Amino acid sequence: MNGQWVGMRQTPNHPPTRCAGRYASKDLRNWTLEHFVYPDAADSTGPRYFDEIHGMSSIYVDGMVLGYLSWFTGDDTHVSTHDRGLIGTSIGKGTMEVWIATSRDGGKTWNRIIIREAWIPHGAEQDSYNRCVLPPAAPLRVGDEDWFYCCVFKGDHLSIRRYYRDKIPAHWGLCMCRSTIGTSASLRETGRGS
């Protein structure tokens, strides 16, 4: 894009919250991190529902960048005391789902106004197989559908390290999301890991 290699992912320890960033390189050896995607004023900052962008993947399609935000809603009433103060570790309990953002300038600025809700929502129950949904890789086009493969986790974020250790076993899975142009996505379980 514009003579650069570009990647989007979680940024390392950027206060005041987790966010995604744009990494760019002209030679694949020297990378810069210049532009960020933060939650905005319309997102929740309440202690039980604290919105953060856990990470991001993206694809270039039809002259724009389509970003898949890994949207983390943390519960600050269950704080990890041993990691307190480090961005991305203070709030560990919470759900993750996939939100959509668009960029027309190669990932420097992002538009979330069009869709301000989850594109692939998390499971509602505490032990849902898809309590945490991680962003998909690039889609596969099958007929008039785009197929996305997502990783899912049974239980809240970091539940295997800090929460519910005795209630919910660590359980990863693979899900497929199918979407046609102009419709919402539907998630279905395709395989499980541990």
C-alpha positions in Angstrom: 0.0 0.0 0.0 1.6 3.3 -1.2 5.0 1.6 -1.5 4.8 0.1 2.0 4.1 -3.2 3.6 1.4 -2.7 6.3 0.2 -4.8 9.2 -2.3 -4.2 11.9 -2.1 -5.7 15.4 -2.2 -5.0 19.1 0.3 -2.3 20.2 2.7 -2.9 23.0 1.8 -1.1 26.3 0.3 2.1 24.9 -1.6 4.0 27.6 -4.3 4.6 28.6 -5.8 1.3 27.2 -5.2 -1.6 24.9 -5.4 -0.5 21.2 -4.5 -1.6 17.7 -1.7 0.0 15.7 -0.5 0.3 12.1 2.9 -1.1 11.5 4.5 0.0 8.2 7.8 -0.9 6.4 9.3 -0.1 2.9 11.9 -2.9 3.2 10.4 -5.5 5.5 13.3 -4.9 7.9 12.6 -1.5 9.5 9.1 -1.0 10.9 7.4 2.0 12.3 4.3 2.2 14.5 2.6 5.5 13.9 -1.2 5.3 13.8 -3.5 3.9 16.4 -7.1 2.7 16.8 -8.5 3.5 20.2 -12.0 3.1 21.7 -13.7 6.5 21.4 -16.1 8.6 23.5 -19.1 6.5 22.5 -17.5 3.3 23.9 -18.0 2.2 27.5 -15.5 3.1 30.2 -17.5 1.8 33.2 -15.7 -0.6 35.5 -17.9 -3.6 34.7 -17.9 -3.0 30.9 -14.6 -1.4 29.9 -14.1 -1.4 26.1 -10.6 -2.0 24.7 -9.3 -3.1 21.3 -7.4 -6.3 22.0 -6.0 -6.5 18.5 -6.8 -6.4 14.8 -6.5 -8.1 11.6 -7.3 -6.6 8.2 -7.6 -7.2 4.5 -7.4 -4.8 1.5 -10.5 -5.1 -0.6 -12.2 -2.8 -3.3 -9.9 0.2 -2.6 -10.3 0.2 1.2 -8.9 -1.7 4.2 -11.5 -3.7 6.1 -10.4 -4.2 9.7 -11.6 -6.9 12.1 -11.2 -5.5 15.6 -10.8 -7.9 18.5 -13.2 -6.1 20.8 -12.5 -6.8 24.5 -15.0 -5.8 27.1 -13.2 -6.1 30.4 -14.6 -6.4 33.9 -12.4 -4.1 36.1 -14.2 -5.4 39.2 -12.0 -8.6 38.8 -8.6 -7.0 38.6 -5.4 -9.0 38.3 -3.3 -7.7 41.2 0.0 -9.3 40.2 0.0 -7.5 36.8 -1.5 -4.2 37.9 -0.3 -1.2 36.0 0.7 -2.9 32.7 -1.6 -2.1 29.8 -3.4 -5.2 28.7 -2.9 -7.1 32.0 -4.6 -5.0 34.6 -8.0 -6.1 33.4 -8.0 -9.8 32.4 -11.6 -11.0 32.9 -14.0 -10.2 30.0 -15.4 -11.2 26.7 -14.1 -10.8 23.2 -16.0 -10.4 19.9 -15.3 -9.1 16.4 -16.2 -5.6 15.3 -15.7 -4.1 11.9 -13.9 -0.8 10.9 -13.0 0.6 7.5 -10.1 2.8 6.3 -9.7 4.6 3.0 -6.1 5.8 3.7 -4.3 2.5 4.2 -5.1 2.1 7.9 -4.1 5.5 9.1 -7.6 6.6 10.1 -10.6 4.3 10.8 -14.3 4.6 10.5 -16.5 2.7 13.1 -19.6 4.9 12.6 -21.3 2.6 10.1 -21.3 -0.5 12.4 -21.2 0.2 16.2 -22.0 -3.3 17.3 -20.5 -6.8 17.2 -20.3 -8.3 13.7 -19.5 -11.7 15.3 -20.8 -11.5 18.9 -19.6 -13.6 21.8 -21.7 -16.3 23.5 -24.0 -15.0 26.2 -23.5 -17.8 28.8 -20.4 -17.8 31.1 -19.4 -21.2 29.7 -20.4 -20.6 26.0 -18.0 -22.3 23.6 -17.6 -18.8 22.0 -17.3 -16.6 25.0 -14.2 -15.1 23.4 -14.0 -14.8 19.6 -10.7 -13.9 18.0 -10.6 -12.0 14.7 -10.6 -14.1 11.5 -7.9 -14.5 8.9 -8.5 -13.4 5.3 -11.8 -14.9 4.0 -12.3 -17.6 1.5 -14.9 -16.8 -1.2 -17.3 -19.6 -1.8 -20.1 -18.8 -4.2 -21.7 -15.6 -3.0 -20.4 -16.1 0.6 -17.2 -15.2 2.4 -16.1 -17.8 4.8 -14.0 -16.7 7.8 -12.3 -19.1 10.2 -12.1 -17.8 13.8 -10.7 -19.1 17.0 -13.0 -19.2 20.0 -12.4 -19.8 23.7 -14.8 -21.3 26.2 -14.9 -18.9 29.2 -13.8 -15.3 29.7 -10.5 -13.9 28.6 -7.6 -15.2 30.8 -10.0 -17.6 32.6 -7.4 -20.3 32.5 -4.8 -18.2 34.3 -6.8 -16.2 36.9 -10.5 -16.9 37.0 -12.8 -20.0 37.2 -9.8 -22.4 37.2 -11.9 -25.0 38.9 -15.2 -24.4 37.0 -14.3 -24.1 33.3 -11.6 -26.1 31.6 -9.3 -24.4 29.1 -10.9 -25.1 25.8 -10.1 -23.6 22.4 -12.1 -24.2 19.3 -12.3 -23.3 15.6 -15.5 -21.8 14.2 -16.5 -20.8 10.7 -18.3 -17.6 10.1 -20.3 -17.3 6.9 -21.4 -13.9 5.5 -23.0 -12.7 2.3 -22.5 -9.2 1.1 -24.6 -6.8 3.1 -25.6 -9.2 5.8 -24.5 -10.0 9.3 -22.3 -13.0 10.1 -23.4 -16.3 11.6 -21.0 -18.4 13.6 -20.9 -22.1 13.8 -18.6 -24.5 15.6 -16.4 -26.6 13.3 -13.8 -28.1 15.5 -12.3 -28.1 19.0 -8.9 -28.0 20.6 -7.8 -27.9 24.1 
